[in-house]
Amino acid sequence: MTGDRDGQAAGKANHAGQSRGRDSRHAQVLAGRWAWALFARSAGVSAVPDIPVTLVLLAIPVTLALASVIAAGPGWDAARLRPASVLRTE
């Protein structure tokens, strides 16, 4: 029974550590954004990212289609090979 209680205590301690880590990550993100805004103002650039969402959303299917087209040739060649005959010649 004592081993079970030790495991419960360790689990609670682990959970408490995770929530503190999550809080520190939020603080790190906020500190990073603040530091970037400070640097951007001093450099004379916009602190807010200007990313065209439609372009990003269009790039995803285009990239997947291009990857499929590029992989089609080697995939077609590999599908037509007879593994036993290829391995026998090596």
N, C-alpha and C positions, 0 to 999 in steps of 0.2 A: 504494500500500500504506500509506503513512503516514496518509492520510486515513481509512482503515479503522480503524487503531489509535486515531486520535484519537476516532473515533465510539465505539469500545468503551470508551475511558477516560471519555468523557462519559456514556455509559450507566451505567457503574459508579458514577460520582460522583452521578448522578441517583438511582440506587437507594439509595445510602447516605444521601442527603439525605431521601428519602422515609421510610426506616426511622427516622431521627432525628426527623422530623416526627410519625410515628406515636407514638413514645415520648413526645414532648412533649405530644401530645394526651391520652395516658393520664394524664400528670401533671396536666394542666389539669383533666381530669374529676375526678380525686381531690381536687385543691385546691378545686374548686367544691363537691363534696359535703361536704368538711370545713367550708368556709365556711358552707354552708347549715345544717349540723348545729349549728354554733356559734351562728348567728343564731337558729335555731329554738328552741334551748334558752333563749337569753336572752329570746325573745319568749313563751315558754311554750306553744309549739305542738309538734306531733309532727314529728320530722325525717324520718320515713318516710312516703312518699306512700300514702294509703289510697284506691286506685282499684279500684272493683268491676269485675273482669275480665269477668264475664258481661254487665254493662251495656255495656261498651265493645264486646264482641263482638256484642251484639245491635244496637248502634247502626249498625254497618257495613252489614248488609243492609237495615235500615230506611231508611237514608240513600240507598242505591242504588235501592231501590224508589220512594221519594218523588221522587228526581230523574227517574226514568223516567216516572212519572205526570205530573210537571210538564212534561216535554219532549214528551209524547205529543201534546198539542194543537197546538203550533206545528209539530211534525214532520208531523202529519197534514195540516195546511193547506199546508205547503210541498210535500208529495208530490202534492197535487191540482192545483197550479199548472202552467200551461203556460208555461215560461220565455220562449218567443218572443213570445207575446201580451202578457205582462207587460212585457217589455223594449220592445216596439213602442209601448206606451202612454206610456212615460217619454220 
